[in-house]
Amino acid sequence: MRESTNKAEDVAAAGASLLARYPPRKGRMILDNIVTLCKHRDAEAVLDIIYREVSPVDTPWPVLQCPSAATEWLSATPHYFIAFEYNRMGDGYRCPLCNKYVSGDEFVSFPLGNSGLLRQMESAANRVFVEYAELYYGKESTASVYTWECDPANKERKMGLAVMIKHRAKSSNGNRPGHFSLREKRGVWQSAHVGIVDISSGAYYFQSSFYMDSFVPLGSLPNKPDAVGRFNGSVASRLFSFESREAITTPDLDGLIASIGEQVQLTENSFYGRLFEIYFSKAQFVAEGMRVIPQSTLFLPPQSRWKEQPAASRVTEESSQQADVHVIGQTSDTNAITHSGAVRLDHQFAEGSEEIASPLPKRKKSTVVDDWKEAYDDDGNRYYYNEVTGETAWEKPDVGNLVLDILRNLHLMHSPDKYYRRLKKYFRQYETELNIDTFYSLTNEDQMLELDDGSTMTALEYIVPAYGDRRKIEVYIAQNARKDA
């Protein structure tokens, strides 16, 4: 039983580690794919660990379309609303416009949503904030307001209210005064303002949180007019709150909503100003001061050294690392995996398979970097200590390739020659020769690659495309199911 639990934890840890290597905007799709893979292992513990690991990670909210053609205050044009826990029941999400629950592209048979004062406040607030979002952010924005009963004893007086705004930006406006190159910038902005409103007195208290996932080109790269250096990053903040304690003699919903809307606008303007001043201005400063890489070292135009991490744990001071688009091709800490003088990327992961000679080029002789040192506690028990990370373990961990460990734990190991050939073909189009040291460096350090269509992905995602394609995952699962049978 203990062995089974450890195996489930290994698979879950590999899945969570894989999720951290993808841009946040793809987080929901990748999470679904990873969960699908884990279900194939029939381990409920895996799913529990996965959800526990990724729960603190901020990801873009899904936006659904209301199937209803007729609305109370909108024409027959399609209406979109934000799906979140505030309007969820089972697999359905309540549309604040028609007050019905939607799953996919159809209504589901749940009881009707809010009524009475809750519904009156919700309808009026949605009317105001939909217009606010369109004027403030543009037509590509979506705003939804939800109300709920937070005090059954005073349900006619107090209610919970959430204002949620999402904007997906894509611009090709070129340069603007005071800004660096904004060609083809892309990003997602989300703001949530959640609080309690006292209808009788007009008092309210809100807490605001913001999330942004951005991609901004910094300028053209040398000798590649069509290629651009990329600045990628995410910011999440929950530092803002606002409140009003003024009593209103004659409660007026419109006046109360207008007061809340004014505070929402002031709060968002304050955060936007701080964000641009600290986050993007610092990125511009770092990008303009980047040193020139000597010709003797490898320069990979399509890559960025930005490493994906949970957005909530990322701080703006790390933007200097995220903006570095120069990559050193050879690293001193690249892990070597050799067997009988020949390079073998998969020999320690293959289960019960015979050794097959690999056509991969032989790697230069180098020493495996092992940061785990042997030590003894006060009782004389031996343990191992990592001088770099500060971790301790009773058994010495294997020193191997992190990415290949992930593939092994998710049971997606393919021929390493296939991975190598795929990356080699990619670099050939940039007239850059890929050697085995660079291959190890790419798969270990999660470098970003740029494709012909301008999109970016990690080397891991590029060499193992099944992670980003549900159809390929289903085919893989079906093939392994037949083998297991």
N, C-alpha and C positions, 0 to 999 in steps of 0.2 A: 504493500500500500504506500509506503514511504517512497519507494522508487517511482511509482506512478505519479505521486504528487510532485516530486522533483522534475519529472519529465514534463508535466503540465506547466510548471513554473518556468522551465527553460523555453518552451514553445511560446508562452505568453510574454516573457521578457524579450524574446527575439521579435515577436510581433510588435510590441511597443517600441523597441529600438528601430524597427523598420519604419514605423509610422513617423517617428521623429525625423526621418531623413527626407520627408516629402514637404513641399510647400504647404502652408496651412490651408490654402484655398482648395487643395485636393484632399484634405484630411478626411472628410466624410466618406468619399468614394473609397479611399484606401482603407479606412477602418472597416467598411463593409466587406471589402475583398479579404482582408486579414481574418475577419470573423468567419467568413466562408471557409477559408483554409483551416482554421482551428476547429470548426464544426466537423470537418472530415476526420479529425482525430478522436471524435466522440469524447471530449473531455470538457465537462461543464466548468470545471475549475479554471480552465484556460480562459473561457469567456469572462468569468468573474474577475480574473486578474487583469485581463486586457482593459475592461471598462474601468477598473480601479486605477490603472496606470494612466489612462488617457483622459480621465474625468477632469483634471485641472487644465487641460489644454483648450485654449480658445479657438474655435473654428467658425467660419462664416455660417450665418443662419440660413436655413433653406427657405425659399420663397415659393408659395403655392398660388395657383390660379383658382379663383372662385368659379365653379361651373355655372352659376346663375347668370342668366342674360339680363334680367331685370333687377334693378337695385332701388333702394329708397332715395338716394340722393346723387346717384351717378347714372350716366347713360348706359347704353348696352355695350360700351367698350369693356374689354376684359379688365377685371380688377385683381390685383395681386396682393397677398398679405403674407406677413412673416409668421412662420411656424415656430412655436417655442413652447416651453413647459406651461406657460401661463394660459394657453388656450388649447391644451392637449387633453384628450380623453381616449385612452386606449391607443389605437392606430389612427385616430381621427384628430383633426385640428379645426377649431371653431373659427370660421371667417367672421371678423368683426363687422363686416358689411351686411351680410344676410342673416347672421346669427345662427348658422347651421354648421354642422361638422362635415369636413371634407377629408377624404382619403384618396390620394392619387388624383384622378380627374372626375370623381363622382362624389355625391353626398352619401353619408352613412347614417344609419338609423339610430342616432343617439337622441336623448331628450333635448328639447330646445334649450338654447343657451340662456343668457342673462335676461332678466325681465325687470320691470319697474324702474326704480331710480338708477340701478346699476346699468341697465340698458340705455336709459336716457343719457346718462353721463358718457357712456362709451360711444354712442352714436355721435354726440356733439363733439367729443374730443377727436374722434377719427376724422370728422369733417374738417376740423381746423388743422390738424397735424399733417394730413395728406396734402393739403394746399401749402402748408409751411415747407414740407420736404421738397415739393416740386419747385417752389420759388427759391429756396435756399440752396438745394443741391442739384436740381435739374430733373428732367423727365425720367432719367434712369434710376431714380430713387424709389424706395418703398417705405411707407410708414404705417404702423399699426398701433392701436391703443387698446388695451384690455383692462377690464375692471373685474373685481371679484369681492366676495364678502369676506371680510377679515375679522369681524366681531359680530357674531350672531345676536348678541344682546343689544347691539346698537347698529343693526344693519341699515336703518334709515338715516343714520348719521355718519358712520365711518365706512370707508371702502378702500381696498387696495387698487392702485392704478399703475400701469406700466406703459410708458411711451417708448416705442422701439423704432429706430430709423436705420435703414440700410441703403448704402449708395455704392454702386459698382462703377468705378471710373475708368474710362479709356479715352485718352486724348492724344492728338498729334498736332498740337498747336505750335510746335517749334519753340524757339527761345522767347522768353519774356524778360523784361528788365528786372534785374535783381535775382533772377533764377538761373540755374544751370539748365542744360538741355532737357526738355520735357517731351522729346519726340517719343511717341508711342508709349507714354506712361500708362501703367495699369495699376489698379488697386481696389481694395474693398474697405469701406468705412462703415463701422457699426457703432451706434450709441444706444444705450439703454438707460432710461430714467425711471426708477421704480420707487414707489413710496406709498404713504398713507394720506388720505384726504379726509378732512372733517367737513362735511357739507354744511352742517349747522353753523359753524363758526367761520368757515373759510380758511382754516389753518391747514397746512400741509407740510410734509417733510419728505424729501426725496434724496436718494443716493444715485449717482451717475457712474456709469462705466463705459469705457470706450475701447474699441478694438480696430486696428488697422493692419492690413496686409498689403504691402506696397512693392511695386517694381518700377524703377526709374532708370532709364538709360543715362549714362554720364557723358557719353560722347563716342565718336568713332575710334576704333582701334587702329594701330599702325598697319599699313599695307592691306587693310581690309575695309574698304569704304562702306560696305554694306553691314559690317559687324559693329556692334556697340558694346562698350563696357557696361556692366549691369550692376545696379544697386538694388538688392533685395532685402526685405526685412519685415518684421512684424512688431507691433507695439500694442500692449494691453495695459490699461490703467484703471484703477478704481479709487482715485484720489479726491474726487469731487463730491460735494453734497450741497444742497440748498434747501432752505425752509422759509416759511412765512408763518408768523404767529398773530397777525392782525385779525381782529374779529370783524366780521361783516354783519351789520345789523339786518340787512335784507339779503339772504343768500341768493346769488345769481350764478347759474352754471356757466353762462357765457363769460362773465367777468372772472370767475374762478379759473376757467380754462385759459383765458387770455393771460392771467397772472402767471400760471404755470408755464405757458408757452414762452413768455418773456424770460423767465428764469432758465428755461431749457436753452434758449438761444444764447444768453450770456455765458452759460456754462460751456457750451460747445465752442463758442468763439474763444474763450479763455484757453481751453485745451488745445484747440487748433493752433493758436499763436505760440504756445509753449512747444508744441510738437514740431512746428516748422523751424522755430529758432534753434532748438536743441538737437533735433534728430536729423533733419535734412541739411541744415546749414553746416553741422559738424561733418556730415558725409561729404558735402561739397569741399570743405576745407581739407579733409583727408585725401580725397580723390585728386585735388589739385596739387597736393604735396607729395604724391607717391613717387618714390625713387624709380630710376630707370634700371631695369634688370640687365646685367651684362650679357653680351652675346653668347658667352660660353654656357650659360644656363638655359634651360628649356623654358620657352614662353608659349603657353597654350591659350590662344585667343578666345576660344569659346567658353572658358571656365571661370568660375568665381569661387573664392574660398569661403563663401558664406555657408555656414553649417546650420541646418534646421534644428531648433530647440523648441520646447513648449513656450508659447508666446508669453504666458504669464510670468515665466522666470527670466525673460530676456530684459536687459536694461539698456538704456540708450547709449551708455558708455561703450557697448560692444559694437556700435555701428562702424567704428574705425576698422574692426576686423572684417565686418561684413562687406565693406566697400573695396577690399583688396582683391583685384582681379588678376594679379600676377601669381603664377604657380611655379614653384621650383620643382623640377622634374625628378630629382633624386633626393631622398631624405635619409638621414642617418639612422632613423628608428624604424625603417621598413622591416617587417618581419619576414624572415626567410623560412620556407618550408621545402626541405630537400630530402631526397631519398636515394641512396646509392649513387650520388653524384649527379642525378638528373632532377630537374625541377618538377615537382609534383604538387599541384594545387589541391588535389582532392584525396590524396592517399589516406589522410587521417580522418576523413569523413565517410569514406566508402565503408559500407557494412557488409562483410562477407564476400567482397569482390577481390579478384586477383589483380595484382599489379600489372598495369599496361603502360608501355613506354609512351611518354607524352612528346608530341612534336614541338612543344613550346621551346623557345630558345632558352639556353642555359643562362641562369642568372649569375651575375658576378659574385664571387665569394665575398660574403659579408657576415658579420657576427649578429646573431639574433639578440635583440635588445630585451633583456629580462630584468624588469624592475622589482621582481619579488625576491626578497631576502629572507633567509632563515633566521629565526629568533626563538627565544625560550622565555616563558613567563616565570613568575615567582615560584611556581610549583614544579618547574622543570619540564613542563609540557611544551613540545615543539609547535610553533605556528609560523606562518609566513606573513611578511609585512611588505606592502608596496610603498616604496620611497617616494613615488610620484603622486599617487592618489591618496595615500594614507590608509588604504584598505587593509584589512587583515583577514586571514583565512586559515583554517586548520589544515586543509590540503592545498598544495601548491596548484594554482590554476594553470591550465594549458596556455602557452604563449603561441597564439596563432593569428590567423587573419580574421578580424572582426566580422567583415562582411560575409566571408565564407562560413563563419560560425552561424550567422543568421540564416543563410540558405540551408545549412544542415539541419538546424532546429525546426525550420518550417518544412523540411522534407522536400525541398525544391532544388536539390543539387543536380546540375546537369554537367556535361563534360566541360572541364575548365578550358579546353581548347576552343570551345564554342564562344565562351566569354572573351577570350583573348582575341580571336579572329574578328569578333564584332566590334571591339574597340579599335583594333588595328585598321579596319575598314573606315571607321569614323575619322581617325587621324590622317588617313591617307588623303582625304579630300582637302585637308589643310596643309598638305605637303610636309607633314611632321611625322617622323618615324617613331613608332611606339616600341620601346624596349620593355623587358620584363620588370625592371625596377620601377618604371613609370606605371606599369600596370598594377603592381602591388600598391604603389602610393595612391593611385586613384581609388581603388576599391577600399582602401583603409581609411582615407581621409574625406570621403564623401564630396569629391569635387563636383562642380556644376558644369554641365555640357550644354552648348547652345545648338539647336537643330536648325535646319534650313528655314523652317517656318517662323523662326524667331522665338520659339518656346524654349524653356530650359528644363533640364531634369538632371538628377544625379547620375553618376556613372553606374551605380547599382540599378537604378530604374532603367537605364539604357540597355545594359547587358542582360537584364532579366525582365523583358517587357510584360511577362505574365502578371506582374504585380499590378499593372495599370489597366488590365483588360479583363473584364469579368468573363468574357467568352472563353479566353484562353485558360483562365483559372478553372472554369467548369470542365473544359476538355481535360485538363491535367488531373482533376479530381476523378473524372470518369475513368481515365486510363489507369490510375492507381487503384481504383475500386475493383476493376477487372483483375488486376494483378493480385490484389489481396484475396479475391474470391478463388 
